[in-house]
Amino acid sequence: MNIIKIIKTRRSIREYLDKPVPKDILEKIVDTGRFAATARNVQPWEFVIITEQAILKKLAELAENGRFIAQAKACIAVFSNDTKYYLEDGCAATENILLAATAFDIGSCWVAGDKKPYCADVAKLLNADERFKLVSLIALGYPKAKDAFRITDKKSLKEIIHWERF
């Protein structure tokens, strides 16, 4: 898939087949996170790949809007060192990971981390050092829906684009 098609067909996928995501694919997906834009080239991110079902279930219990993580075949926790632009850098890495997953026909869904009440519990569960902040949890798995990667309705460009001034 070319990058424009990947961007236009990426969707939040919350239902997954009972099929594991190979370790080498997970590593390739996470590897794209380290190539994200980063303020001052600080690269504050750290990634935890979770595939153990018991930990996935515990993450699902902690993240109220991420209950589907329990059925995912993997989850990537994106942490950032507490730098000035930790959130921007961590979000850029998260988006790269979401796009890379789509390129491998892996469904993904971004579950918020930063400032959520469960952040400390997730960090503790994953043994993260307290200098790191949880930016996101990314559920991963092969989509149940056959047509998961398709262009869906979005606002038209005409509705959202402005030239020179708002």
C-alpha positions in Angstrom: 0.0 0.0 0.0 1.2 3.5 -0.7 1.3 6.0 2.2 -1.7 8.1 1.0 -3.9 5.0 0.8 -2.7 3.9 4.2 -3.6 7.3 5.7 -7.0 7.3 4.0 -7.9 3.7 5.0 -6.6 3.6 8.6 -9.5 3.0 11.0 -9.9 2.3 14.7 -10.4 -1.4 14.8 -11.8 -2.9 18.1 -12.7 -6.5 17.0 -10.0 -8.9 16.2 -9.5 -12.4 14.9 -8.1 -15.1 17.2 -4.8 -15.0 15.3 -1.5 -13.8 16.9 0.5 -11.0 15.4 4.1 -12.3 14.7 6.8 -10.9 16.9 8.8 -9.7 13.8 5.8 -7.8 12.6 5.3 -6.2 16.0 8.9 -5.1 16.0 8.7 -3.6 12.5 5.6 -1.7 13.6 7.2 -0.3 16.7 10.3 0.5 14.8 8.4 3.1 12.8 7.6 4.9 16.1 11.2 5.8 16.7 11.3 7.6 13.3 8.5 10.0 14.3 8.9 13.7 14.4 10.4 14.8 17.7 11.1 18.3 19.1 14.8 19.1 19.2 15.4 15.4 18.3 15.0 14.4 22.0 13.3 11.1 21.1 11.8 10.7 24.6 9.8 7.6 23.8 9.9 4.0 25.1 7.6 1.2 23.9 6.3 -1.8 25.7 4.9 -4.6 23.6 2.4 -6.7 25.5 1.2 -10.1 24.1 0.5 -12.0 27.3 -3.3 -12.5 27.6 -3.3 -12.0 31.3 -1.7 -8.5 31.0 -3.9 -7.6 28.1 -6.9 -8.4 30.2 -5.6 -6.3 33.1 -4.9 -3.3 30.8 -8.5 -3.7 29.6 -9.8 -3.6 33.1 -7.7 -0.4 33.9 -8.6 1.6 30.7 -12.4 2.2 30.8 -12.5 3.1 27.1 -10.2 0.3 26.1 -12.1 -2.8 27.2 -11.5 -4.4 23.8 -7.8 -4.6 24.6 -8.7 -7.9 26.3 -9.5 -9.4 22.9 -6.5 -7.8 21.1 -3.5 -10.0 20.2 -1.1 -7.3 21.3 -0.9 -3.9 22.8 1.8 -1.3 22.5 2.2 1.1 25.5 3.8 4.3 24.4 5.6 6.1 27.2 7.6 9.4 27.0 10.2 10.8 29.2 8.7 13.8 31.0 10.2 16.4 28.6 8.8 19.7 27.5 7.2 18.2 24.4 6.6 14.6 25.6 3.0 14.6 24.5 3.6 15.9 21.0 6.5 13.5 20.5 4.6 10.5 21.9 1.6 11.3 19.8 3.7 11.5 16.7 5.2 8.1 17.5 1.7 6.7 18.1 0.5 7.9 14.8 3.4 6.3 13.0 2.6 3.0 14.7 -1.0 3.2 13.7 -0.1 3.8 10.1 2.5 1.0 10.1 0.0 -1.5 11.5 -2.4 -0.6 8.6 0.5 -1.3 6.2 0.7 -4.8 7.6 -3.1 -5.3 7.5 -3.1 -5.2 11.3 -6.1 -3.5 12.9 -5.3 -0.9 15.6 -7.0 1.4 18.0 -5.5 4.3 20.0 -6.6 4.3 23.6 -5.8 7.5 25.5 -3.1 7.6 28.1 -2.0 11.0 29.1 -3.8 12.5 32.1 -6.1 9.5 32.4 -6.7 8.3 36.0 -5.4 4.8 35.1 -1.9 6.1 33.9 -0.2 5.3 37.2 -1.7 1.9 37.4 -0.7 1.0 33.8 2.8 2.3 34.5 3.0 0.2 37.7 1.7 -2.9 35.9 4.3 -2.5 33.2 7.1 -1.6 35.6 7.7 1.8 33.9 10.0 4.1 35.7 8.2 7.1 37.2 10.0 9.6 35.0 8.0 8.2 32.1 4.4 9.4 31.2 2.0 7.1 29.5 1.0 8.7 26.2 -1.1 5.9 24.6 -2.1 2.3 24.5 -2.4 0.8 21.0 -4.5 -2.3 20.7 -3.5 -4.5 17.8 -4.9 -7.6 16.0 -6.1 -8.9 12.6 -9.5 -7.3 12.0 -12.6 -9.4 12.2 -14.3 -7.3 9.5 -13.3 -8.2 6.0 -13.6 -4.6 4.8 -11.9 -3.0 7.8 -9.5 -0.9 5.7 -11.7 1.2 3.5 -12.3 4.9 2.9 -15.2 6.0 4.9 -17.2 9.3 5.1 -15.1 12.2 6.2 -15.8 15.9 6.0 -15.0 17.2 2.5 -11.8 19.1 1.9 -13.9 22.1 0.9 -15.5 22.2 4.4 -12.3 22.4 6.3 -9.7 24.1 4.1 -8.9 27.8 4.3 -6.4 29.8 2.2 -4.4 32.6 3.7 -6.9 33.3 6.6 -9.5 31.4 8.5 
